[in-house]
Amino acid sequence: MRGGLPFASGKQPSPAPVSVFKKVLLADIANSIPVGAMVFEKSLNILLLGSGGREHALLQACLASPLTAAVAVAPGNGGMETEAPCHPLNLEDIPATVALAQKLAANFVIVGPEVPLALGVADALRAAGIPVYGPGRDGAQLEASKNHTKAFLARHNIPTACGARFTDTAAAHAYLATRPLPIVIKADGLAAGKGVVIAKTADEARQAVGDMLDKRVFGASGAEILIEDFMDGEEASIMLMVCGRRYVMLPPSQDHKRVGDGDTGPNTGGMGAYAPADVVTPEVRQRVVEEIIEPTLNGLADEGVDYRGTLYIGIMVTAEGPKVVEFNVRFGDPECQVLLPLLETDPVQLMLDCATGALEPASVRLKTGACVIITLAAAGYPNTVRKGDTITLPETLPSGTQILHSGTVRRAGQLLTNGGRVLGAVARGATLAEAVKAAYALADKIHFAGIHYRRDIAARQLLRK
Ligand code: GLY
C-alpha cells in the first residue's frame, strides 16, 4: 500500500486480488482509522521491535501473513537482516521509536521485549494513532514490579506463594528467620531474566538480601526486594493473547532454564522449550482458567487497565493446584518460537485483533502435533560469553523445521556469534517424539566453535508417557 518504503515485502501465499479480509474496530486506538474500517490483505506496514529469537519467530509470522504488505524490524539481528530491513534503534528511547514508526509510515507495531513496554512505548505509539500489540505502561507493571504483582494477586485472591516486600536489610533478615527453607529472593524490578535467587540455606538467603539491597548487584531493580516461600512442583508457561477481558490461550509450554542436562548448572534465559506441555492436564487447565486467568483479566479491567498484548503467566503446578510464579507482559523466549508454529489462525491477525479490540476467541484454530526448540548457546554461556565465532548453517532445511537467530551478527558477509543464546533449532512434528528427533537432527547440522546445547529438551514429558 505504501510503495517505495524501506520495508521487506511479505511473502504472500497466493497472488489473489486484494479482498476484504476482516472488519475491525480500530477507532478506539488508532485515531486515524474510523470504526468499522476494513482491513485488507496486504494492508499492514508492520514495525517489529526487538532483536532476539522471539522476534525472529514473530518476523517469520509477519512474512507469512496475508495481511502483511511490508515489515521492518528495529534493531533486529544477523538472521533477520536477510529477511527484512533492520533499523538501528535504542529500544529505551521512546520518542525515537515513535519517530521511526512515523518515518516508516507503520500502521501496526508489534513490541517484542518488556523494557520498552515498561517505559511506555505502547502508550506513546497509541497517542500517535498507531495500533500496537503490547500493553501500556500500566499493564506492563505486572512484569516491571514484582511487588506490584504480589499486591495485585493478593487483591484478587489469585493463588501464589506467601511473600513480603522489603527495602531494609535488617527487616528482611528478621523475616527470613521466620520462614522455611528453601526461600526465594527476588529483585523488584526488571533484571534481564536475572534477579531471582533460590536460597537453600539461611546464609545464602542473607547473602542474597545483602547483595540486592546493600550491594545493588542488580542496580536500582534491587532497591526493593520480594521474599517468597519456595513452591514445590513443576513449572509451565501459559501464554495468553489478550484483548481486555477476552483472550486466546495458546498451548501450555515448558521452558528449560538451567544450562545443563537434568536441570543442572546455572540459570539461563532458556535452553529450549516444547509445547503442548502435558503437565497442564485438562483439570489443571480448568483451574488455571478459573482461579488465575479470569480473576487476573477481570482484575486488570476493573482497575482500569486496558490490556492489549501477550500476558505470560508462569505457573507452578503444586500439590494444592496451580499457583502464579510470575507474570511477563510479552511472549516468552524461547516459548514463542514453539507456539507460533502451532497456530492455524494467522498470528498477525490475532495480534491486530487484540490491538484493535476485535478479538473473537471462538474463531481461533490451533494445529495438532507438537513443537520443540533447542537453544544453541555460545562458549561460556551463561557466564562470560565469547563472541565472534563463525557460524555454519545447513544449506537446506527439512520441512517443518526452522533456524531462528538470537545472538548473531553479519560482518563482511560472515555470520558470527554475538550473544549467549545464538540460534534456535525448531521442529514441528505429529508427535512430541518426532518433533524432538527432527529438532536435534537440525541442531547437529549447525556448527560454531564452543557451541553447546542440552540433550534432554522435552525428556521429562517423553519419559512420562
Ligand atoms: N522463557 C522465560 C522468559 O521468557 O522469561
Residues whose N, C-alpha, C, O or C-beta is under 5 A from the ligand:
A	BS01	LIG	D255 G269 G270 F331 G332 D333 P334
